[in-house]
Every structure is written in structure tokens, then in C-alpha cells.
Amino acid sequence: MDNTLMSLYDYLGHAAGLKLGEEVNKAAQSKNIPPHLRQVDNPKYTGKVMLYPKWFLDEYFGNSKKEDEDELPF
């Protein structure tokens, strides 16, 4: 399980937007994932961003290896 903390921007490679950010945050809260924040200051955004464990983002976005293994027919 990869506990590396990542923002949605780090994970997706682009800005996620407010709606997706809120949906991911709700899913994290429902799994009792503690909140982590990072201060960001760049030309496009200044403020705090949420960080999530990579395993959670893999699971949320359907990139989990375990999920893929569960789908094997044997």
C-alpha cells in the first residue's frame, strides 16, 4: 500500500476542479482518511490543497492493482 501523499494535481497531472475535489474529499472522509494540506504558491494558484494517500487515489480512480487482480477469471 503506497502511503505517499499526493494532491489531485500531482496525481492527475492537471487541475481537478472544485467539483471533483469536493467528491474526492467526501470519499476520503467516508473512509476516515485524515486530512493533510500543502501550501501552494504559483502563478496559477495560491492557497492550500488537500493531499491524499496514493493508494486511496488509485482506488478512487480505478487504478488499483488489487482491483485489477480481482477481475481476473482465475
N, CA, C and O atoms as a Tripos MOL2 file, in Angstrom:
@<TRIPOS>MOLECULE
protein
  296   295    74     0     0
PROTEIN
NO_CHARGES

@<TRIPOS>ATOM
      1 N           0.8570   -1.1710    0.0000 N.3       1 MET1
      2 CA          0.0000    0.0000    0.0000 C.3       1 MET1
      3 C           0.9030    1.2350    0.0000 C.2       1 MET1
      4 O           1.7450    1.3950    0.8840 O.2       1 MET1
      5 N           0.7260    2.0920   -0.9800 N.am      2 ASP2
      6 CA          1.5580    3.2800   -1.1280 C.3       2 ASP2
      7 C           0.9300    4.4490   -0.3780 C.2       2 ASP2
      8 O          -0.0970    4.9870   -0.7930 O.2       2 ASP2
      9 N           1.5620    4.8380    0.7390 N.am      3 ASN3
     10 CA          1.0470    5.9330    1.5620 C.3       3 ASN3
     11 C           1.5990    7.2920    1.1590 C.2       3 ASN3
     12 O           1.4180    8.2640    1.8920 O.2       3 ASN3
     13 N           2.2680    7.3870    0.0110 N.am      4 THR4
     14 CA          2.7700    8.6660   -0.4700 C.3       4 THR4
     15 C           1.6080    9.6470   -0.5880 C.2       4 THR4
     16 O           0.5840    9.3310   -1.1940 O.2       4 THR4
     17 N           1.7650   10.8360   -0.0090 N.am      5 LEU5
     18 CA          0.7030   11.8480   -0.0760 C.3       5 LEU5
     19 C           0.8290   12.6390   -1.3640 C.2       5 LEU5
     20 O           1.9110   13.1010   -1.7250 O.2       5 LEU5
     21 N          -0.3060   12.7870   -2.0580 N.am      6 MET6
     22 CA         -0.3370   13.4820   -3.3400 C.3       6 MET6
     23 C          -1.5690   14.3680   -3.4230 C.2       6 MET6
     24 O          -2.6280   14.0350   -2.8910 O.2       6 MET6
     25 N          -1.4140   15.4940   -4.0950 N.am      7 SER7
     26 CA         -2.5820   16.3150   -4.4000 C.3       7 SER7
     27 C          -3.2480   15.7340   -5.6470 C.2       7 SER7
     28 O          -2.6620   14.9010   -6.3380 O.2       7 SER7
     29 N          -4.4510   16.1680   -5.9250 N.am      8 LEU8
     30 CA         -5.1010   15.7140   -7.1550 C.3       8 LEU8
     31 C          -4.3210   16.1800   -8.3810 C.2       8 LEU8
     32 O          -4.2620   15.4720   -9.3860 O.2       8 LEU8
     33 N          -3.7250   17.3660   -8.3000 N.am      9 TYR9
     34 CA         -2.9110   17.8580   -9.4110 C.3       9 TYR9
     35 C          -1.7060   16.9400   -9.6370 C.2       9 TYR9
     36 O          -1.3950   16.5830  -10.7730 O.2       9 TYR9
     37 N          -1.0310   16.5600   -8.5420 N.am     10 ASP10
     38 CA          0.1030   15.6340   -8.6560 C.3      10 ASP10
     39 C          -0.3380   14.3210   -9.3050 C.2      10 ASP10
     40 O           0.3480   13.7850  -10.1760 O.2      10 ASP10
     41 N          -1.4700   13.8220   -8.8770 N.am     11 TYR11
     42 CA         -1.9420   12.5050   -9.3270 C.3      11 TYR11
     43 C          -2.4450   12.5290  -10.7700 C.2      11 TYR11
     44 O          -2.1080   11.6560  -11.5700 O.2      11 TYR11
     45 N          -3.2520   13.5330  -11.0900 N.am     12 LEU12
     46 CA         -3.8920   13.5880  -12.4050 C.3      12 LEU12
     47 C          -3.0250   14.2640  -13.4740 C.2      12 LEU12
     48 O          -3.1750   14.0020  -14.6670 O.2      12 LEU12
     49 N          -2.1260   15.1260  -13.0310 N.am     13 GLY13
     50 CA         -1.2930   15.8510  -13.9780 C.3      13 GLY13
     51 C          -1.9380   17.1260  -14.4960 C.2      13 GLY13
     52 O          -1.4090   17.7710  -15.4010 O.2      13 GLY13
     53 N          -3.0770   17.4880  -13.9260 N.am     14 HIS14
     54 CA         -3.7710   18.7240  -14.2850 C.3      14 HIS14
     55 C          -4.7090   19.0990  -13.1460 C.2      14 HIS14
     56 O          -4.9800   18.2860  -12.2630 O.2      14 HIS14
     57 N          -5.1950   20.3170  -13.1710 N.am     15 ALA15
     58 CA         -6.1120   20.7740  -12.1300 C.3      15 ALA15
     59 C          -7.3950   19.9370  -12.1680 C.2      15 ALA15
     60 O          -7.9290   19.6510  -13.2390 O.2      15 ALA15
     61 N          -7.8710   19.5550  -11.0010 N.am     16 ALA16
     62 CA         -9.0510   18.6920  -10.9180 C.3      16 ALA16
     63 C         -10.3490   19.4960  -10.9560 C.2      16 ALA16
     64 O         -11.3670   19.0110  -11.4500 O.2      16 ALA16
     65 N         -10.3160   20.7050  -10.4430 N.am     17 GLY17
     66 CA        -11.5320   21.4980  -10.3680 C.3      17 GLY17
     67 C         -12.2400   21.3010   -9.0370 C.2      17 GLY17
     68 O         -12.0290   20.3070   -8.3420 O.2      17 GLY17
     69 N         -13.0640   22.2490   -8.7060 N.am     18 LEU18
     70 CA        -13.7380   22.2650   -7.4070 C.3      18 LEU18
     71 C         -14.6770   21.0710   -7.2160 C.2      18 LEU18
     72 O         -14.6690   20.4490   -6.1530 O.2      18 LEU18
     73 N         -15.4780   20.7440   -8.2190 N.am     19 LYS19
     74 CA        -16.4680   19.6650   -8.0770 C.3      19 LYS19
     75 C         -15.7880   18.3180   -7.8070 C.2      19 LYS19
     76 O         -16.1610   17.6150   -6.8680 O.2      19 LYS19
     77 N         -14.8040   17.9610   -8.6160 N.am     20 LEU20
     78 CA        -14.1070   16.6870   -8.4120 C.3      20 LEU20
     79 C         -13.3680   16.7030   -7.0830 C.2      20 LEU20
     80 O         -13.3460   15.7000   -6.3700 O.2      20 LEU20
     81 N         -12.7610   17.8430   -6.7450 N.am     21 GLY21
     82 CA        -12.0700   17.9580   -5.4630 C.3      21 GLY21
     83 C         -13.0000   17.6880   -4.2890 C.2      21 GLY21
     84 O         -12.6250   16.9950   -3.3430 O.2      21 GLY21
     85 N         -14.1970   18.2260   -4.3470 N.am     22 GLU22
     86 CA        -15.1770   18.0040   -3.2780 C.3      22 GLU22
     87 C         -15.6080   16.5370   -3.2240 C.2      22 GLU22
     88 O         -15.7720   15.9800   -2.1380 O.2      22 GLU22
     89 N         -15.7940   15.9070   -4.3930 N.am     23 GLU23
     90 CA        -16.2000   14.4960   -4.4320 C.3      23 GLU23
     91 C         -15.1200   13.5970   -3.8390 C.2      23 GLU23
     92 O         -15.4220   12.6830   -3.0710 O.2      23 GLU23
     93 N         -13.8710   13.8530   -4.1900 N.am     24 VAL24
     94 CA        -12.7620   13.0530   -3.6620 C.3      24 VAL24
     95 C         -12.6460   13.2670   -2.1560 C.2      24 VAL24
     96 O         -12.4260   12.3150   -1.4070 O.2      24 VAL24
     97 N         -12.7930   14.5100   -1.7140 N.am     25 ASN25
     98 CA        -12.7060   14.8070   -0.2840 C.3      25 ASN25
     99 C         -13.8030   14.0760    0.4960 C.2      25 ASN25
    100 O         -13.5380   13.5310    1.5670 O.2      25 ASN25
    101 N         -15.0190   14.0610   -0.0260 N.am     26 LYS26
    102 CA        -16.1190   13.3340    0.6400 C.3      26 LYS26
    103 C         -15.8040   11.8460    0.7310 C.2      26 LYS26
    104 O         -16.0440   11.2190    1.7630 O.2      26 LYS26
    105 N         -15.2690   11.2810   -0.3450 N.am     27 ALA27
    106 CA        -14.9210    9.8550   -0.3410 C.3      27 ALA27
    107 C         -13.8250    9.5780    0.6810 C.2      27 ALA27
    108 O         -13.8620    8.5560    1.3660 O.2      27 ALA27
    109 N         -12.8510   10.4790    0.7890 N.am     28 ALA28
    110 CA        -11.7730   10.3080    1.7670 C.3      28 ALA28
    111 C         -12.3300   10.3720    3.1890 C.2      28 ALA28
    112 O         -11.9410    9.5810    4.0480 O.2      28 ALA28
    113 N         -13.2350   11.3110    3.4320 N.am     29 GLN29
    114 CA        -13.8450   11.4170    4.7580 C.3      29 GLN29
    115 C         -14.6330   10.1630    5.0970 C.2      29 GLN29
    116 O         -14.6170    9.7180    6.2440 O.2      29 GLN29
    117 N         -15.3190    9.5880    4.1220 N.am     30 SER30
    118 CA        -16.1220    8.3880    4.3880 C.3      30 SER30
    119 C         -15.2330    7.1910    4.7350 C.2      30 SER30
    120 O         -15.6960    6.2360    5.3590 O.2      30 SER30
    121 N         -13.9590    7.2370    4.3330 N.am     31 LYS31
    122 CA        -13.0010    6.1730    4.6680 C.3      31 LYS31
    123 C         -12.1250    6.5620    5.8500 C.2      31 LYS31
    124 O         -11.1360    5.8890    6.1430 O.2      31 LYS31
    125 N         -12.4880    7.6540    6.5320 N.am     32 ASN32
    126 CA        -11.7470    8.1440    7.6970 C.3      32 ASN32
    127 C         -10.2760    8.4080    7.4080 C.2      32 ASN32
    128 O          -9.4150    8.1520    8.2510 O.2      32 ASN32
    129 N          -9.9890    8.9200    6.2160 N.am     33 ILE33
    130 CA         -8.6250    9.2820    5.8560 C.3      33 ILE33
    131 C          -8.3670   10.6770    6.4260 C.2      33 ILE33
    132 O          -9.0670   11.6280    6.0790 O.2      33 ILE33
    133 N          -7.3610   10.8040    7.3050 N.am     34 PRO34
    134 CA         -7.1190   12.1040    7.9350 C.3      34 PRO34
    135 C          -6.7040   13.1650    6.9230 C.2      34 PRO34
    136 O          -5.9980   12.8650    5.9610 O.2      34 PRO34
    137 N          -7.1380   14.4030    7.1360 N.am     35 PRO35
    138 CA         -6.8060   15.4740    6.1870 C.3      35 PRO35
    139 C          -5.3390   15.8950    6.2900 C.2      35 PRO35
    140 O          -4.7890   16.0090    7.3850 O.2      35 PRO35
    141 N          -4.7280   16.1200    5.1540 N.am     36 HIS36
    142 CA         -3.3770   16.6660    5.0540 C.3      36 HIS36
    143 C          -3.4400   17.8190    4.0630 C.2      36 HIS36
    144 O          -4.1500   17.7450    3.0600 O.2      36 HIS36
    145 N          -2.7060   18.8730    4.3420 N.am     37 LEU37
    146 CA         -2.7170   20.0600    3.4930 C.3      37 LEU37
    147 C          -1.2990   20.4380    3.0800 C.2      37 LEU37
    148 O          -0.3300   20.1610    3.7870 O.2      37 LEU37
    149 N          -1.2060   21.0690    1.9310 N.am     38 ARG38
    150 CA          0.0600   21.6360    1.4500 C.3      38 ARG38
    151 C          -0.2290   23.0500    0.9670 C.2      38 ARG38
    152 O          -1.2150   23.2890    0.2700 O.2      38 ARG38
    153 N           0.6330   23.9770    1.3400 N.am     39 GLN39
    154 CA          0.5220   25.3540    0.8570 C.3      39 GLN39
    155 C           1.1440   25.4110   -0.5350 C.2      39 GLN39
    156 O           2.2630   24.9400   -0.7400 O.2      39 GLN39
    157 N           0.4200   25.9860   -1.4850 N.am     40 VAL40
    158 CA          0.8810   26.1270   -2.8650 C.3      40 VAL40
    159 C           0.9150   27.6070   -3.2050 C.2      40 VAL40
    160 O           0.0000   28.3570   -2.8670 O.2      40 VAL40
    161 N           1.9680   28.0110   -3.8690 N.am     41 ASP41
    162 CA          2.0850   29.4080   -4.2930 C.3      41 ASP41
    163 C           2.7670   29.4270   -5.6550 C.2      41 ASP41
    164 O           3.9930   29.3640   -5.7490 O.2      41 ASP41
    165 N           1.9580   29.5160   -6.7110 N.am     42 ASN42
    166 CA          2.4960   29.5750   -8.0680 C.3      42 ASN42
    167 C           1.6620   30.5770   -8.8720 C.2      42 ASN42
    168 O           0.6670   31.0890   -8.3600 O.2      42 ASN42
    169 N           2.0430   30.8660  -10.1080 N.am     43 PRO43
    170 CA          1.3090   31.8770  -10.8800 C.3      43 PRO43
    171 C          -0.1800   31.5750  -11.0880 C.2      43 PRO43
    172 O          -0.9700   32.4990  -11.2800 O.2      43 PRO43
    173 N          -0.5700   30.3090  -11.0540 N.am     44 LYS44
    174 CA         -1.9720   29.9690  -11.3240 C.3      44 LYS44
    175 C          -2.8110   29.7760  -10.0690 C.2      44 LYS44
    176 O          -4.0360   29.8820  -10.1230 O.2      44 LYS44
    177 N          -2.1580   29.4900   -8.9240 N.am     45 TYR45
    178 CA         -2.9300   29.2220   -7.7100 C.3      45 TYR45
    179 C          -2.0870   29.5010   -6.4760 C.2      45 TYR45
    180 O          -0.9150   29.1310   -6.4020 O.2      45 TYR45
    181 N          -2.7070   30.1540   -5.5220 N.am     46 THR46
    182 CA         -2.0950   30.3560   -4.2130 C.3      46 THR46
    183 C          -3.1230   29.9370   -3.1740 C.2      46 THR46
    184 O          -4.2570   30.4160   -3.1710 O.2      46 THR46
    185 N          -2.7130   29.0460   -2.3030 N.am     47 GLY47
    186 CA         -3.6090   28.5680   -1.2630 C.3      47 GLY47
    187 C          -3.2330   27.1710   -0.8430 C.2      47 GLY47
    188 O          -2.1600   26.6690   -1.1800 O.2      47 GLY47
    189 N          -4.1170   26.5540   -0.1120 N.am     48 LYS48
    190 CA         -3.8730   25.2040    0.3910 C.3      48 LYS48
    191 C          -4.5690   24.1810   -0.5000 C.2      48 LYS48
    192 O          -5.6580   24.4230   -1.0210 O.2      48 LYS48
    193 N          -3.9200   23.0410   -0.6620 N.am     49 VAL49
    194 CA         -4.5150   21.9320   -1.4030 C.3      49 VAL49
    195 C          -4.5350   20.7040   -0.4990 C.2      49 VAL49
    196 O          -3.6710   20.5330    0.3610 O.2      49 VAL49
    197 N          -5.5270   19.8640   -0.7090 N.am     50 MET50
    198 CA         -5.6510   18.6250    0.0520 C.3      50 MET50
    199 C          -4.6870   17.5920   -0.5110 C.2      50 MET50
    200 O          -4.4280   17.5570   -1.7140 O.2      50 MET50
    201 N          -4.1640   16.7580    0.3660 N.am     51 LEU51
    202 CA         -3.2950   15.6500   -0.0230 C.3      51 LEU51
    203 C          -3.9440   14.3440    0.4110 C.2      51 LEU51
    204 O          -4.5530   14.2630    1.4780 O.2      51 LEU51
    205 N          -3.8070   13.3330   -0.4220 N.am     52 TYR52
    206 CA         -4.4020   12.0220   -0.1540 C.3      52 TYR52
    207 C          -3.3480   10.9450   -0.3790 C.2      52 TYR52
    208 O          -2.4350   11.1360   -1.1820 O.2      52 TYR52
    209 N          -3.4600    9.8100    0.3220 N.am     53 PRO53
    210 CA         -2.5320    8.7080    0.0560 C.3      53 PRO53
    211 C          -2.7220    8.1860   -1.3710 C.2      53 PRO53
    212 O          -3.8450    8.1090   -1.8670 O.2      53 PRO53
    213 N          -1.6260    7.8320   -2.0140 N.am     54 LYS54
    214 CA         -1.6960    7.3540   -3.3940 C.3      54 LYS54
    215 C          -2.6010    6.1350   -3.5110 C.2      54 LYS54
    216 O          -3.3380    6.0120   -4.4900 O.2      54 LYS54
    217 N          -2.5610    5.2270   -2.5320 N.am     55 TRP55
    218 CA         -3.4030    4.0240   -2.6180 C.3      55 TRP55
    219 C          -4.8860    4.4120   -2.6860 C.2      55 TRP55
    220 O          -5.6670    3.7740   -3.3930 O.2      55 TRP55
    221 N          -5.2690    5.4670   -1.9430 N.am     56 PHE56
    222 CA         -6.6640    5.9130   -1.9610 C.3      56 PHE56
    223 C          -7.0240    6.4810   -3.3390 C.2      56 PHE56
    224 O          -8.0910    6.1830   -3.8760 O.2      56 PHE56
    225 N          -6.1380    7.2930   -3.9060 N.am     57 LEU57
    226 CA         -6.4050    7.8600   -5.2270 C.3      57 LEU57
    227 C          -6.4550    6.7670   -6.2890 C.2      57 LEU57
    228 O          -7.2890    6.8180   -7.1930 O.2      57 LEU57
    229 N          -5.5660    5.7780   -6.1840 N.am     58 ASP58
    230 CA         -5.6210    4.6360   -7.1100 C.3      58 ASP58
    231 C          -6.9730    3.9460   -7.0140 C.2      58 ASP58
    232 O          -7.5950    3.6240   -8.0260 O.2      58 ASP58
    233 N          -7.4150    3.7270   -5.7930 N.am     59 GLU59
    234 CA         -8.7040    3.0660   -5.5760 C.3      59 GLU59
    235 C          -9.8500    3.9240   -6.1090 C.2      59 GLU59
    236 O         -10.7410    3.4190   -6.7930 O.2      59 GLU59
    237 N          -9.8280    5.2080   -5.7990 N.am     60 TYR60
    238 CA        -10.9090    6.1140   -6.2030 C.3      60 TYR60
    239 C         -11.0260    6.2110   -7.7220 C.2      60 TYR60
    240 O         -12.1290    6.1850   -8.2690 O.2      60 TYR60
    241 N          -9.8930    6.3230   -8.3930 N.am     61 PHE61
    242 CA         -9.9060    6.4900   -9.8410 C.3      61 PHE61
    243 C          -9.8180    5.1690  -10.6000 C.2      61 PHE61
    244 O          -9.6920    5.1670  -11.8250 O.2      61 PHE61
    245 N          -9.8820    4.0390   -9.8820 N.am     62 GLY62
    246 CA         -9.9270    2.7380  -10.5320 C.3      62 GLY62
    247 C          -8.6050    2.2550  -11.0740 C.2      62 GLY62
    248 O          -8.5780    1.4740  -12.0250 O.2      62 GLY62
    249 N          -7.4950    2.7040  -10.4870 N.am     63 ASN63
    250 CA         -6.1820    2.2830  -10.9510 C.3      63 ASN63
    251 C          -5.5200    1.3040  -10.0040 C.2      63 ASN63
    252 O          -4.3180    1.0570  -10.1110 O.2      63 ASN63
    253 N          -6.2760    0.7490   -9.0880 N.am     64 SER64
    254 CA         -5.7150   -0.1400   -8.0860 C.3      64 SER64
    255 C          -5.3340   -1.4840   -8.6890 C.2      64 SER64
    256 O          -6.1260   -2.0950   -9.4060 O.2      64 SER64
    257 N          -4.1230   -1.9430   -8.3990 N.am     65 LYS65
    258 CA         -3.6930   -3.2560   -8.8800 C.3      65 LYS65
    259 C          -4.5600   -4.3500   -8.2570 C.2      65 LYS65
    260 O          -4.8990   -5.3310   -8.9190 O.2      65 LYS65
    261 N          -4.9150   -4.1810   -6.9950 N.am     66 LYS66
    262 CA         -5.7530   -5.1770   -6.3370 C.3      66 LYS66
    263 C          -7.0950   -5.2850   -7.0570 C.2      66 LYS66
    264 O          -7.5940   -6.3890   -7.2760 O.2      66 LYS66
    265 N          -7.6740   -4.1600   -7.4210 N.am     67 GLU67
    266 CA         -8.9390   -4.1710   -8.1620 C.3      67 GLU67
    267 C          -8.7870   -4.9360   -9.4680 C.2      67 GLU67
    268 O          -9.6390   -5.7530   -9.8180 O.2      67 GLU67
    269 N          -7.7040   -4.6700  -10.1840 N.am     68 ASP68
    270 CA         -7.4610   -5.3490  -11.4530 C.3      68 ASP68
    271 C          -7.3190   -6.8540  -11.2450 C.2      68 ASP68
    272 O          -7.8250   -7.6440  -12.0420 O.2      68 ASP68
    273 N          -6.6310   -7.2500  -10.1730 N.am     69 GLU69
    274 CA         -6.4400   -8.6750   -9.9080 C.3      69 GLU69
    275 C          -7.7650   -9.3530   -9.5830 C.2      69 GLU69
    276 O          -7.9790  -10.5120   -9.9380 O.2      69 GLU69
    277 N          -8.6590   -8.6230   -8.9010 N.am     70 ASP70
    278 CA         -9.9590   -9.1870   -8.5540 C.3      70 ASP70
    279 C         -10.7830   -9.5110   -9.7930 C.2      70 ASP70
    280 O         -11.6850  -10.3470   -9.7370 O.2      70 ASP70
    281 N         -10.4820   -8.8590  -10.9070 N.am     71 GLU71
    282 CA        -11.2650   -9.0600  -12.1230 C.3      71 GLU71
    283 C         -10.7540  -10.2230  -12.9740 C.2      71 GLU71
    284 O         -11.3890  -10.5800  -13.9660 O.2      71 GLU71
    285 N          -9.6210  -10.8180  -12.6040 N.am     72 LEU72
    286 CA         -9.0840  -11.9350  -13.3770 C.3      72 LEU72
    287 C         -10.0150  -13.1490  -13.2590 C.2      72 LEU72
    288 O         -10.5700  -13.3910  -12.1870 O.2      72 LEU72
    289 N         -10.1950  -13.9080  -14.3340 N.am     73 PRO73
    290 CA        -11.1460  -15.0200  -14.3080 C.3      73 PRO73
    291 C         -10.6370  -16.2680  -13.5760 C.2      73 PRO73
    292 O         -11.3750  -17.2470  -13.4710 O.2      73 PRO73
    293 N          -9.4270  -16.2610  -13.0790 N.am     74 PHE74
    294 CA         -8.8920  -17.4530  -12.3740 C.3      74 PHE74
    295 C          -8.4580  -17.1420  -10.9860 C.2      74 PHE74
    296 O          -7.9900  -18.0290  -10.2720 O.2      74 PHE74
@<TRIPOS>BOND
     1     1     2 1
     2     2     3 1
     3     3     4 2
     4     3     5 am
     5     5     6 1
     6     6     7 1
     7     7     8 2
     8     7     9 am
     9     9    10 1
    10    10    11 1
    11    11    12 2
    12    11    13 am
    13    13    14 1
    14    14    15 1
    15    15    16 2
    16    15    17 am
    17    17    18 1
    18    18    19 1
    19    19    20 2
    20    19    21 am
    21    21    22 1
    22    22    23 1
    23    23    24 2
    24    23    25 am
    25    25    26 1
    26    26    27 1
    27    27    28 2
    28    27    29 am
    29    29    30 1
    30    30    31 1
    31    31    32 2
    32    31    33 am
    33    33    34 1
    34    34    35 1
    35    35    36 2
    36    35    37 am
    37    37    38 1
    38    38    39 1
    39    39    40 2
    40    39    41 am
    41    41    42 1
    42    42    43 1
    43    43    44 2
    44    43    45 am
    45    45    46 1
    46    46    47 1
    47    47    48 2
    48    47    49 am
    49    49    50 1
    50    50    51 1
    51    51    52 2
    52    51    53 am
    53    53    54 1
    54    54    55 1
    55    55    56 2
    56    55    57 am
    57    57    58 1
    58    58    59 1
    59    59    60 2
    60    59    61 am
    61    61    62 1
    62    62    63 1
    63    63    64 2
    64    63    65 am
    65    65    66 1
    66    66    67 1
    67    67    68 2
    68    67    69 am
    69    69    70 1
    70    70    71 1
    71    71    72 2
    72    71    73 am
    73    73    74 1
    74    74    75 1
    75    75    76 2
    76    75    77 am
    77    77    78 1
    78    78    79 1
    79    79    80 2
    80    79    81 am
    81    81    82 1
    82    82    83 1
    83    83    84 2
    84    83    85 am
    85    85    86 1
    86    86    87 1
    87    87    88 2
    88    87    89 am
    89    89    90 1
    90    90    91 1
    91    91    92 2
    92    91    93 am
    93    93    94 1
    94    94    95 1
    95    95    96 2
    96    95    97 am
    97    97    98 1
    98    98    99 1
    99    99   100 2
   100    99   101 am
   101   101   102 1
   102   102   103 1
   103   103   104 2
   104   103   105 am
   105   105   106 1
   106   106   107 1
   107   107   108 2
   108   107   109 am
   109   109   110 1
   110   110   111 1
   111   111   112 2
   112   111   113 am
   113   113   114 1
   114   114   115 1
   115   115   116 2
   116   115   117 am
   117   117   118 1
   118   118   119 1
   119   119   120 2
   120   119   121 am
   121   121   122 1
   122   122   123 1
   123   123   124 2
   124   123   125 am
   125   125   126 1
   126   126   127 1
   127   127   128 2
   128   127   129 am
   129   129   130 1
   130   130   131 1
   131   131   132 2
   132   131   133 am
   133   133   134 1
   134   134   135 1
   135   135   136 2
   136   135   137 am
   137   137   138 1
   138   138   139 1
   139   139   140 2
   140   139   141 am
   141   141   142 1
   142   142   143 1
   143   143   144 2
   144   143   145 am
   145   145   146 1
   146   146   147 1
   147   147   148 2
   148   147   149 am
   149   149   150 1
   150   150   151 1
   151   151   152 2
   152   151   153 am
   153   153   154 1
   154   154   155 1
   155   155   156 2
   156   155   157 am
   157   157   158 1
   158   158   159 1
   159   159   160 2
   160   159   161 am
   161   161   162 1
   162   162   163 1
   163   163   164 2
   164   163   165 am
   165   165   166 1
   166   166   167 1
   167   167   168 2
   168   167   169 am
   169   169   170 1
   170   170   171 1
   171   171   172 2
   172   171   173 am
   173   173   174 1
   174   174   175 1
   175   175   176 2
   176   175   177 am
   177   177   178 1
   178   178   179 1
   179   179   180 2
   180   179   181 am
   181   181   182 1
   182   182   183 1
   183   183   184 2
   184   183   185 am
   185   185   186 1
   186   186   187 1
   187   187   188 2
   188   187   189 am
   189   189   190 1
   190   190   191 1
   191   191   192 2
   192   191   193 am
   193   193   194 1
   194   194   195 1
   195   195   196 2
   196   195   197 am
   197   197   198 1
   198   198   199 1
   199   199   200 2
   200   199   201 am
   201   201   202 1
   202   202   203 1
   203   203   204 2
   204   203   205 am
   205   205   206 1
   206   206   207 1
   207   207   208 2
   208   207   209 am
   209   209   210 1
   210   210   211 1
   211   211   212 2
   212   211   213 am
   213   213   214 1
   214   214   215 1
   215   215   216 2
   216   215   217 am
   217   217   218 1
   218   218   219 1
   219   219   220 2
   220   219   221 am
   221   221   222 1
   222   222   223 1
   223   223   224 2
   224   223   225 am
   225   225   226 1
   226   226   227 1
   227   227   228 2
   228   227   229 am
   229   229   230 1
   230   230   231 1
   231   231   232 2
   232   231   233 am
   233   233   234 1
   234   234   235 1
   235   235   236 2
   236   235   237 am
   237   237   238 1
   238   238   239 1
   239   239   240 2
   240   239   241 am
   241   241   242 1
   242   242   243 1
   243   243   244 2
   244   243   245 am
   245   245   246 1
   246   246   247 1
   247   247   248 2
   248   247   249 am
   249   249   250 1
   250   250   251 1
   251   251   252 2
   252   251   253 am
   253   253   254 1
   254   254   255 1
   255   255   256 2
   256   255   257 am
   257   257   258 1
   258   258   259 1
   259   259   260 2
   260   259   261 am
   261   261   262 1
   262   262   263 1
   263   263   264 2
   264   263   265 am
   265   265   266 1
   266   266   267 1
   267   267   268 2
   268   267   269 am
   269   269   270 1
   270   270   271 1
   271   271   272 2
   272   271   273 am
   273   273   274 1
   274   274   275 1
   275   275   276 2
   276   275   277 am
   277   277   278 1
   278   278   279 1
   279   279   280 2
   280   279   281 am
   281   281   282 1
   282   282   283 1
   283   283   284 2
   284   283   285 am
   285   285   286 1
   286   286   287 1
   287   287   288 2
   288   287   289 am
   289   289   290 1
   290   290   291 1
   291   291   292 2
   292   291   293 am
   293   293   294 1
   294   294   295 1
   295   295   296 2
@<TRIPOS>SUBSTRUCTURE
     1 MET1         2 RESIDUE 1 A MET
     2 ASP2         6 RESIDUE 1 A ASP
     3 ASN3        10 RESIDUE 1 A ASN
     4 THR4        14 RESIDUE 1 A THR
     5 LEU5        18 RESIDUE 1 A LEU
     6 MET6        22 RESIDUE 1 A MET
     7 SER7        26 RESIDUE 1 A SER
     8 LEU8        30 RESIDUE 1 A LEU
     9 TYR9        34 RESIDUE 1 A TYR
    10 ASP10       38 RESIDUE 1 A ASP
    11 TYR11       42 RESIDUE 1 A TYR
    12 LEU12       46 RESIDUE 1 A LEU
    13 GLY13       50 RESIDUE 1 A GLY
    14 HIS14       54 RESIDUE 1 A HIS
    15 ALA15       58 RESIDUE 1 A ALA
    16 ALA16       62 RESIDUE 1 A ALA
    17 GLY17       66 RESIDUE 1 A GLY
    18 LEU18       70 RESIDUE 1 A LEU
    19 LYS19       74 RESIDUE 1 A LYS
    20 LEU20       78 RESIDUE 1 A LEU
    21 GLY21       82 RESIDUE 1 A GLY
    22 GLU22       86 RESIDUE 1 A GLU
    23 GLU23       90 RESIDUE 1 A GLU
    24 VAL24       94 RESIDUE 1 A VAL
    25 ASN25       98 RESIDUE 1 A ASN
    26 LYS26      102 RESIDUE 1 A LYS
    27 ALA27      106 RESIDUE 1 A ALA
    28 ALA28      110 RESIDUE 1 A ALA
    29 GLN29      114 RESIDUE 1 A GLN
    30 SER30      118 RESIDUE 1 A SER
    31 LYS31      122 RESIDUE 1 A LYS
    32 ASN32      126 RESIDUE 1 A ASN
    33 ILE33      130 RESIDUE 1 A ILE
    34 PRO34      134 RESIDUE 1 A PRO
    35 PRO35      138 RESIDUE 1 A PRO
    36 HIS36      142 RESIDUE 1 A HIS
    37 LEU37      146 RESIDUE 1 A LEU
    38 ARG38      150 RESIDUE 1 A ARG
    39 GLN39      154 RESIDUE 1 A GLN
    40 VAL40      158 RESIDUE 1 A VAL
    41 ASP41      162 RESIDUE 1 A ASP
    42 ASN42      166 RESIDUE 1 A ASN
    43 PRO43      170 RESIDUE 1 A PRO
    44 LYS44      174 RESIDUE 1 A LYS
    45 TYR45      178 RESIDUE 1 A TYR
    46 THR46      182 RESIDUE 1 A THR
    47 GLY47      186 RESIDUE 1 A GLY
    48 LYS48      190 RESIDUE 1 A LYS
    49 VAL49      194 RESIDUE 1 A VAL
    50 MET50      198 RESIDUE 1 A MET
    51 LEU51      202 RESIDUE 1 A LEU
    52 TYR52      206 RESIDUE 1 A TYR
    53 PRO53      210 RESIDUE 1 A PRO
    54 LYS54      214 RESIDUE 1 A LYS
    55 TRP55      218 RESIDUE 1 A TRP
    56 PHE56      222 RESIDUE 1 A PHE
    57 LEU57      226 RESIDUE 1 A LEU
    58 ASP58      230 RESIDUE 1 A ASP
    59 GLU59      234 RESIDUE 1 A GLU
    60 TYR60      238 RESIDUE 1 A TYR
    61 PHE61      242 RESIDUE 1 A PHE
    62 GLY62      246 RESIDUE 1 A GLY
    63 ASN63      250 RESIDUE 1 A ASN
    64 SER64      254 RESIDUE 1 A SER
    65 LYS65      258 RESIDUE 1 A LYS
    66 LYS66      262 RESIDUE 1 A LYS
    67 GLU67      266 RESIDUE 1 A GLU
    68 ASP68      270 RESIDUE 1 A ASP
    69 GLU69      274 RESIDUE 1 A GLU
    70 ASP70      278 RESIDUE 1 A ASP
    71 GLU71      282 RESIDUE 1 A GLU
    72 LEU72      286 RESIDUE 1 A LEU
    73 PRO73      290 RESIDUE 1 A PRO
    74 PHE74      294 RESIDUE 1 A PHE
